[in-house]
């Protein structure tokens, strides 16, 4: 059974909570690193621990959610073992996994519906990395 790491700020809280129900229905377990309410909060406080869990293998992949998706995506991408993709449709999430072996899917809560989020997450979790020429490219991403 795959384990998912989840994080959001206040703007992504509601969508994250709905996705938890969906993921559970799909048979996934998860660790929720916050936020735990829709009160104003700072995404790095939740994004860094979530990225740590994916980077160290405690979780298989992550889903991060904030208003635009940008801030939380920038934060998790500070971790050398993270390849997070800002996904606003299912085609982007598919290619992020297929070509970039993305391990975190970042979602823009203020710009997508719940149904779109489900399509994006579904595409992300069901797509495997193609490898080949793409492996060489992703091996060049870390700076350490």
N, C-alpha and C positions, 0 to 999 in steps of 0.2 A: 504494500500500500504506500503510495506516495504521500509525502508530507509537505505542506505548503506553508511558507512564512508570509504573514500579512502585516502590512503597516499602512497607516494613513495619517493625514492631519484632520482637522475639524471639517474641512470642505469635502474630504473623501470618506468621512466616517460612515454616512448612511449607505453609500454604495458598497463599502467594504463589508458592512454588516449583512447586506443582502447577498453578497457573494459568498459569505461564510455558509449560509443556508444552502446555496446552490452547490458549493464544493462538498459539503457534508452529504448531500443527496447523491453526488457522483462517487462517493466512497473515499474521499480524501480526508485525511486528518490535517490539522493545521495548528500553528502557533501564531497567536495574535499579539503583536508587539505594540499595539496602540495605533492611534488614539482610542480612548475608551468613551468618548462623548463628542458632541458637536460644539463644545466650548472651544474658543480660539486656542490653538496650540501650534507648536513649531515642529514641522515635519522631520527635521534632522534628529530630534529626540527619539523618534520611533523608527526612522529609516536606517540609522546606523546599526542598532541591535538586530534588525531584520536582515540587513545585508550580511552581518557577521554570521548569522545562523545559516544562510545559504552558502557563504564562502567557506565555512568550516565543515559543511556537510551535514549539519543537524537537520536541515530541511532540503528537499530536492530542488525546489525553485520558489520564487517569491512573486507576490503581487503587491504592488505599492500604488496608492491612490492619493492624489491631492487635487486641488481645483483645476489646474491646467495640466498636471502631470509633470511639468518641467522641473519644479524645485525638488520634488522627491526623487525624480529620475537622476538629476545632477548629483544629489547627495549619495545615492547608492552606488553610482558609477565612480565615486572616489575610492572605492575598495578595489584592489588589484584583481581579485578573483571574480568580480562581478561584471557581467555584460547585460546591462539593463536596456530595454528598448521602450520608448514612449509609443504606445500602440493606440491608435484612434479608430482602427477598423481591423477586421479579421485578416485581410490580406497582409497588412503590415506585421501583425503578430505571427502569421504563418512564415513570412520571409525572415523575421527576426530569429525564429527558431531554426528554420531550414538552413539559412546561410550564415548566421552569426552565432548560433548556439546560445542565444540569449537565455539567461537563467533568472531574470526578473522581468516581469511585464508591468510597466507603469501605465496607469490609466488616468485620463483627464476627466474627473467626475463632473465638472461643470459643462462638458461639451459632448458627452455621450449619454445615452439612455441605459437603463438597466439591461434591456434586451441586447443592445449593442455590446455592452460589457460582457455579457454571457457569451456572445459569439466570439469576441476577442479572446477571452480566457479559454474557451473551448478549443479554438484554433491553436492557441499557445500550448496547451497541455497535451494535445493530440499529435503535434508535429514533432518529428525527430530531426536531429541535426544530420544534414546530408554528408558532412565531412568532405573528403577530397580536397580540392583546391581551396575550399573555405577554411579548412583546418589550419593550413599554412598562414592564412590571413589573420585568424583570431589569435594564433600563437604570438603574433607581433603586437597585440594590443597592450598587454601589461608593460609598465615602465620599469619594473624591478626584475 
